[in-house]
Amino acid sequence: MSSAAIDLTVDLTSGPRRSIKKRFVGARRKLVQITLREGETLAEHHAVTPITIHCVAGSGELRVGDETIVLTPGIVACVDERVRHELEATPAVSVLISFFRPE
């Protein structure tokens, strides 16, 4: 596949407290949409590859080490591999995570 159009529209007012959906899986990248509602937190963890976290709806706080990044639609955070981070909905947020695989 050389191109893909992905609908990231989400209703933040209803649905499960946590939703994780694979939106695209390719040879060198994977896109995952995570939606958190009602103040839900995705506990501290790390990725084995570099990632970007793009806020597509709502608001949240991304904690990366001692830094807190306020996420609102249009904000993109870049996180290196193996860097611990945590995401909290304030009160609901939907993000698109891009995982990059080495060649």
C-alpha positions as a printed NumPy array, in Angstrom:
array([[  0.   ,   0.   ,   0.   ],
       [  1.43 ,   3.357,  -0.978],
       [ -1.171,   5.553,   0.728],
       [ -3.99 ,   5.387,   3.248],
       [ -6.692,   7.738,   4.498],
       [ -7.589,   7.218,   8.152],
       [-10.63 ,   8.671,   9.926],
       [ -9.617,   9.686,  13.474],
       [-12.989,  11.187,  14.408],
       [-13.947,  10.23 ,  17.957],
       [-16.789,  10.989,  20.375],
       [-15.18 ,  11.886,  23.689],
       [-18.499,  12.066,  25.553],
       [-19.396,   8.375,  25.337],
       [-17.636,   5.051,  25.103],
       [-15.267,   3.032,  27.269],
       [-12.879,   4.812,  29.653],
       [ -9.978,   3.478,  27.538],
       [ -9.938,   2.582,  23.854],
       [ -6.868,   1.441,  21.902],
       [ -7.223,   0.911,  18.139],
       [ -4.596,   0.027,  15.541],
       [ -5.259,   2.382,  12.644],
       [ -2.42 ,   1.41 ,  10.291],
       [  0.353,  -1.18 ,  10.239],
       [  3.031,  -0.936,   7.574],
       [  6.544,  -2.196,   7.026],
       [  8.205,   0.741,   8.811],
       [  5.491,   2.355,  10.911],
       [  2.428,   1.624,  12.992],
       [ -0.315,   4.1  ,  13.936],
       [ -2.388,   3.536,  17.07 ],
       [ -5.217,   5.746,  18.32 ],
       [ -5.635,   5.851,  22.095],
       [ -8.706,   7.494,  23.604],
       [ -8.958,   8.08 ,  27.35 ],
       [-12.134,   9.348,  29.039],
       [-13.205,  10.392,  32.54 ],
       [ -9.698,  11.294,  33.719],
       [ -8.287,   7.86 ,  32.811],
       [ -4.492,   7.481,  32.921],
       [ -2.238,   5.349,  30.744],
       [  0.357,   4.389,  33.362],
       [  4.043,   5.127,  32.943],
       [  5.683,   2.951,  30.303],
       [  8.167,   3.194,  27.412],
       [  8.272,   2.324,  23.717],
       [ 11.127,   0.384,  22.148],
       [ 11.163,   2.701,  19.116],
       [ 10.885,   6.486,  18.75 ],
       [  7.277,   7.698,  18.76 ],
       [  5.238,  10.803,  18.117],
       [  2.085,  11.542,  20.084],
       [ -0.364,  13.753,  18.168],
       [ -3.399,  15.058,  20.043],
       [ -6.436,  14.797,  17.762],
       [ -9.236,  15.662,  20.239],
       [ -9.784,  16.783,  23.823],
       [ -7.032,  17.578,  26.29 ],
       [ -4.526,  15.707,  28.378],
       [ -1.194,  15.838,  30.126],
       [  1.786,  13.896,  28.857],
       [  4.453,  13.441,  31.492],
       [  7.927,  12.692,  30.129],
       [ 10.446,  12.501,  32.955],
       [ 10.181,  15.781,  34.902],
       [  8.449,  17.571,  32.006],
       [  4.67 ,  17.925,  31.573],
       [  3.347,  18.651,  28.094],
       [ -0.226,  19.918,  27.854],
       [ -1.882,  18.197,  24.905],
       [ -4.634,  19.934,  22.939],
       [ -5.677,  19.314,  19.313],
       [ -2.779,  19.942,  16.956],
       [  0.012,  19.479,  19.527],
       [  2.586,  16.808,  18.652],
       [  5.125,  15.463,  21.145],
       [  8.217,  13.526,  20.064],
       [  9.526,  10.879,  22.464],
       [ 12.741,   8.909,  21.965],
       [ 12.884,   5.152,  22.376],
       [ 12.979,   3.768,  25.932],
       [ 11.992,   7.123,  27.491],
       [  9.372,   6.614,  30.211],
       [  6.154,   8.57 ,  29.772],
       [  2.567,   8.665,  31.065],
       [ -0.658,  10.083,  29.594],
       [ -3.583,  11.449,  31.626],
       [ -6.913,  12.629,  30.213],
       [ -8.048,  16.058,  31.488],
       [-10.884,  15.011,  31.338],
       [-10.852,  13.222,  27.926],
       [ -8.244,  12.964,  25.183],
       [ -7.615,  11.103,  21.942],
       [ -4.093,  10.805,  20.547],
       [ -2.517,   9.193,  17.517],
       [  0.729,   7.4  ,  18.32 ],
       [  3.195,   6.847,  15.461],
       [  5.714,   4.055,  16.06 ],
       [  8.735,   4.114,  13.756],
       [ 10.586,   0.894,  12.954],
       [ 14.227,   0.853,  11.866],
       [ 15.108,  -0.184,   8.308]])
